Amino acid sequence: MSKASDTIIVGKIGAPNGVKGWVKINSFTQNAQDIFDYAPWLLADGSEIELDQWKTNGKTLVAKLVGIDSRNDAEAVKNAELSILASKLPELEDEFYWKDLIGMQVVTDKGYDLGVIKDMFETGANDVMQIKAKNNDAFGQKERLLPFIYDDVVLNVDKQARSITVDWDPGF
């Protein structure tokens, strides 16, 4: 079994779909159907669950999982998170996985330390960095939300130094 930090949640098992063990799949991947490229999946207890087959049902993804053969079996795995080993993710050239950004130090181009990325989320317009400020923040802020807009706000991401340089005035 791998450590939780070595895994990435890529989706969740939804409600049963019919009586033969098919389940709805809620994908967290950018392209919903890409979730099936990462099977087999890991469950929270570290066990693997294998994909037998999948299809679309309108806009819904449904899957038949190995060992899930009835509606009762499907009910038993409903709401289970589907994870994969982080090592199964493809290497990115000029893009970043959120998991890689969390924990990075964020510094302005003027040298002001804004804090560490606590979380990332999507707003529809752009991704946003949730930054936990240092305890002695000069502006009295405990947290900041900055848009992750490359070449506008985000000037540089240094993976090795685990730091991000931004064009941002911390006083606002």
PyMOL commands that set and color helices and strands:
alter all, ss='L'
color gray80, all
select helices_A, chain A and resi 4-6+32-38+71-77+86-88+98-101
alter helices_A, ss='H'
color red, helices_A
select strands_A, chain A and resi 7-16+22-27+41-42+48-49+51-57+60-65+81-85+105-108+113-122+127-132+143-148+154-158+163-166
alter strands_A, ss='S'
color yellow, strands_A
deselect
rebuild
show_as cartoon
